[in-house]
Amino acid sequence: MAWNPKLILQPRKCFLKYRFNHNWVKPEGFDTGIKVYNCITRKKEPLIVKNKHILTWYTCGPTVYDSSHIGHASCYVKLDIIQKILRDYFKYNLVTVMNITDIDDKIIKKANQTNRIYNDIAKEYEKEFLTDLRDLGINKPNIILRVTENIDLIIEFIKKLESDDQAYKSSDNSVYFNMENYNNYGKLQNIGTSQQRDKSNLKKIKYGFCIVEKQYRRRTILA
């Protein structure tokens, strides 16, 4: 299936004017005996896993349009420490997955500015990023997933969100996630209570972040 590199996955910052009320329900599964801080209850809770023989860990990777900075290093060093504790101290079989965003407005912009092919830029900075991880002593993820290798799946997923009224198109055909219809949005941040909701003075588009933008010249509604 042919695809347009300008049809991209692009999260946006969103400044909420109302909050949700979230509760944590202890999951069923195997109690590891480990306790971790729960940002919903704001206290330590038992770490419950689905399969006691294998743990899976997904990490959001970089958008590879430029060199990594100290903020990236800080994030991945901290995650690597926790993963090594689980593997080396608690002896869990941990499988790690990381995504690489290798098509994005910033990558396309840099390609246009430097007269280069966008995927050459992405490959260059992905290689540099993985070298940085190695130099910092951070284990390479077991599995790396790239956006360009999963475009068809992403498109189908977005279509499903639209059909379930979890996303909608704006006037410029960008697709926005509809936070009004998903009360678990922001759950892990425990960002507030439902009593604070006041949707009367806001346009619908202010409740979402952009999932797909079909035009390179971006609207800045939520930036």
N, C-alpha and C positions, 0 to 999 in steps of 0.2 A: 504494500500500500504506500503510494507516494505521500510525502508530507512536506510541509513548508516550514523551514527553520524559524520563521517568525511566529509560528503557532507553538507557543512555549508554555511551560509551567512557570508561573511567576507569582510567588507569594507577596503580599503587600503588608505593610504596617497598618494597623487599625487602632484608632483611638476610640474605645467604647464609651458611650454615654450612658449605658445601663449595664447592670451586672447580673450574673446568674447565681443561684444558690445550689451548691453541689454537696453531695454526701458520698462517703466512701463505704462501699460494701466489701467486706472481707471475701476474697475469692475462694472458690473450692480448689483444692489441689494439695501439693506436697509442701509441708512446712519445713523450710530449710534449717530452721533454728537460728537464722540470721535476722537481725532487726535493722531496719533502715528508716530514715526520716521520711514521713509521709507529708507532702506539702498540702494535702487536703485537710487532714486531721491536725496537722502541725505538731505531731509527736511521732515517736518511733513505733513502727508496726512490724509484725512478722513478714518476712519475705516469702510469699507463697508462689510456687512455680507449677506450671501445668504438668511438666514431665521431670521427674526427679533424676533422670539419667542424662538429660541434656538441657542446657539453657541457651536461649537465643537472645541476641542483643543487636538492636538496630541503632545506628548512629547517622545523623544527618551530616553528610559531607559537604565540601565546599562547592561554590560556583567558580569554575576555573577560568577566570578572565584576567587574573593578576597574581602576583606573588602573595604568599601567606604572610600574616603579620603576627605579632605577639599574642593577640586575642585568640587566634586560631590555635597557637601553640598551647596556651593556657587551658583551653577547652579540651583538647585531645590528650594532653598529658594527664589531666584529672581523670578522664574516662579510662585511660589506659591503666592507671593505678588501681581503680576499682576492678577492672577486668582481670588484672593480674592477681589481685587478692582472691577473687572467685576461683581462678584457675589454679594458682600455685599454693594458696593456703587452705582454701576449702575444697580443692580438688574437684571442681565441677567441670564437666565437659562443656565448654562455652563456644558457641558458634557466633561469630560477629559478622554483621553485614553493614556496609556503608554505601550510600548513594553518591554519585558525582553528577552535578548539574553541568553538563557539557554543551548545552545550548541555552542561550539566555540573551536578553536585550544587551547586557553589558558586553558579552562576548561578540555579538554582532556589531555593536558600536565600535569596539576595538578593532575588529577585522576591517571595517570600513575606513577607520582612521589610519591604519597601517598598511592598507592594500594587501591584506593576507586573507587566506581562506579561514573561516571561523573554526573549523575542526582542527586545523593546525595549531591555532592559539590554544584551544581547549586541551589538546594532547600535550603541548609544551608545559602548561601550568599544572596539569594533572601529574605529569612526571616529576615536576619540581616539588609539588606538594607531597607526593609519596617519598621522595628523597628526604624532605624535611622530617617526615615522620620517622624514617629510618635513623637519621642523624640524632633525633631526640630519644631514641631507644624505644619508640612506640611500635607495638606489634602491628603489622599490616593486617587489615580486615581479612577474614577468611573468604568473603564474597564481596565483590564490588559491582554495583549496578549503575549503569549510565542512562541518563534520560534519553539520549538518541537511540539507545538499543531497546527502548520500551515505549516508543511513541504511540504505537497502535493500542497498547494496553492503557496508556494514559488517556487517550481519546475516548476509548470505550468507558473508562471509569468516569470521566467527566459527563459523558452522555447519560450514564446511570444516575449521577447526581442531579442532572437536569430533570430527568424523568421522575425522580423521587421528590422534586421540588426542594432539593437541597442546594441548588445553584440556579442562577438565572443570567440571561444575557443583558448587557447594557446597550445603550444606543449605538455604540461603536463596535458591537459584536464581541466585546470582551466578556468573559464568563466570570461571574463572581459567586463565591461561596455564600450561601444564605444563612447567616448565623441566627436569624430569628427562628428558624426551623430546626435548630440543633442545640438543645439546651446543655449539652455537655461541652460546648465550646469554652475553652479556658478552664476546664475542670482541674487540670493539674496545677494551675496557678492560684486556684481558690480566690478569684478576683473580686468577689463581692456577693451580695444578696439580691434576690429577685425584687425586694421592696424598692430597690433603687431604679428600677426600669422606668423610663419615660420615653416612649417612642413617638409621641405625638408631634414633636418638632423636628424630627429627623427624616431625611429622605431614605428610601429603601436601600440605596446603594451604599449608604454609610454603615450598613450592618454587615458588610462582606469584605473579603479580600480577593484580589484578582487571582483566578486560577489559570486562565488562558487569555492571552491578549493577541489578537490577530493583526494588530497594526503596530508597526515598529515605533511610530511616533506616539508615545505614551500619554495617556491622560493622567493627571496628577491628583485625582480626587482624594486618594487615601495615602499619598506619599508623605 
